[in-house]
């Protein structure tokens, strides 16, 4: 799963902020600083989110207690840290929240969790490590907290988290070991759909249509058809699934890699063809930001990345194509449609000695009220609670050129939950295999090796790494 940088600038937030704050003000949503919200409709008859109250008796119970936690740097964690003093005032609890760079956080968290130490009372459950951390029993089972009405009031509504983002935080029995603060979906961002219309074509819905549009529109009016970035193990896998392949044989039970399957070879050549012939020069080294800039500047037309990254293409202060951009489902392959979903969550390390206090903090941080406040005050665009995603004002603020991104996100969340195709990404060994995917796609795209040879080499290297790690591989 990709991460967003620490905080959005004022310019990055401008498009949604102008839309959203005007709408919420019109709806009577008011003085957050004073802790007062107007009453009104939300979704299907729910009450408008009020400021999150402290649980009865929490101030007395937690006065003088200090808890320690860490997350990686992200807009959500930065906002949360700003809000922490208010939680401390309500509960009497002291919260030390460390924010670290993404790779630094994961390395430190993995070490701390593996020792079952008591240094942290809450931690981010990173998407690509969730299988390892939860599977090893390093995060506490939260069911006892959720089901105790003294610790979790019914109105907190543990069921109000979208199924797709919840999947990585459940164990094999379905017990929850974390709750998501971020849910991202992989969609198709078309910066200039008018160029496709001028060619007498429609937005592609299948791989065949995609290739026809590529050929018809590439380099028209100085615009390359497609753009991507160097993390191929995110950008390529939905093609792999679309051709009927998978990263592993049957995750999480059977982790035998299947990178040399006919479907994987076909998907590698298909994607490499796009990289070679229909993307800007130098695309193999593009970062997420460079990819988005190419679209916003009118130099490239289509990407298939997460919405949270490509939304600046709809910002008139940043984008030349803000009044054109369309957000839609990615195209489907011969075997179906498999857009990626990723999420990050908060959980309690098994070694924490202050689990009830940590749960009080997590319950507050992920409450409907806190999430809604982040949406309203700071334009947070990746909530996981359907009650927020379905809020009419959120939906209006997330509608661009007539396309509702909240509806699109919920559809993709549901697809990922029912299909189960994202399991590959939450198994403990995925990072090692992902590195092999990145390397293979690059050598195919640069014609250093044909797709079949490159994917067979990736398969052999992945198997060697997993065997060294003690993973059982099919003969």
C-alpha positions, 0 to 999 in steps of 0.5 A: 500500500502506498503512503501519502506525505506528512500533510497536505499543503493549503493548495493541495486541500483547496479544491475539496476545502472550498466545496466541502466547507461551503456545503457543511456550513449550509447544512448547519454544521458549526462551531467545532472549536466550541464542541457544538454541532447542529442536528441534522440528517446523516446517511439514512436517518442517523444523527449528525456527528457530535463532538466525541464525548469522553466515556463516562468516568474516563477522566477519573479512571485514566487520570495520571496514566501515560501511554506511548504510541507510534505511527508513520508520517501521514496527514491523518497521524499529523492531524491526530497529534494536533487533536491529542491535547483535547483528548488528554484534557477530557481523560486526564491521560497523557499520550505520547505519539511518535511520528516516524518516516514510513520505512523507519516506523515499520523497521522499529515497530517490527523489532518492538513487536517481535520482542513483545515489549511494553514500550508502546501501548498502541501502534499503527498496523501497517497494511503490508505487515498486518499478516505477519504482525497479527498472524504472529500474535503480536497485536492484542485481540480486541474482541473483549474490548469491543464486546464490553459495554463498559469499555465500548459504548454501542454508539461507537459502532464497531460494525461501521467500518467498511469490509474491504479495509477491515480485512487486514486486521482480522485473524483466521477466525475473524477476530479483530486486532485493529481498526482502519483509519485509512482506506484507499482504492485503486481507480482509473484517473482520466485527466483528459477524457475529451481526447478519447471522445475526439477519437470517437471512443469511450472510456475503456472498460476492458483491456481490449478497449484499453489497448485500442484507446492507447493506439488511437490517442497516444501523443495526440495534442502532445499528451501520452496516453498513460502514466504510472510509477516505479512501484510495479507491485502495486500498479501491475497486480490488478493486471495479473489478477485480470488475466487470471493469475495471482502472486501466491498459489492460495494465500494465506495458506499456501504461499508458493509464488506463481510469478511464472504462470501463463497469466503472470507472463501475459500480464507482464508483457501487457503492462510492459508494452504500456510502459514502453510505448504509451508512457512518458520518457523516464517513467520507470523512475517516476515517483507517485508525485511525478506521476500525478504532476504529469497528469495535472500538467496535461502531459499524460492522460490515464493512471491507475493509482489510489484516489488519495494520490490522484485527487490533486488532478482535480485541483484548479490551483494545481491542475490544468485539467481540473474541469475535465478529469474523470475518476472511474473503475479500472478496466476489466481483464478476461477474468474480471475486475480486481481494483486494489484496496489498501488500509492502515489501522491502529492496534494494541501491542500484546506486550502493552501493560495499559491496554484499556487506556490504549483502547480508550485512545483508539476508540476516540481516535477512530470514533465517528465524531473524530473522523468527521471532524478531520473530514470537515476541518482538514479535508481528510479524504480516506475515511473507512466508516460508511456513515461518513462516506455516505454522509450527503455533505461528504459525498457532495464534497467528493464529487468532481465533474459529476463523479462521486468518489465516495460511491466509487470507493464503497463499490471497490471496498465491497468488491475487495471484501467479497473477492478476497483478492487482496490477501496476497498483499497482507501475507508476511512474505509479500515485501520480498516477493514484491521486490522481485516483481518490481525487478522483473517488470523493469527488465521486461519493459526495457527489453533486457529479457522477454517476459517469460524469462524475466518472470521465471527468474522472478519466480526462482528468486522468490522461491529461494528467498522464501525457503531461506525464511522457512516458508513451506513451498510446493514442490 
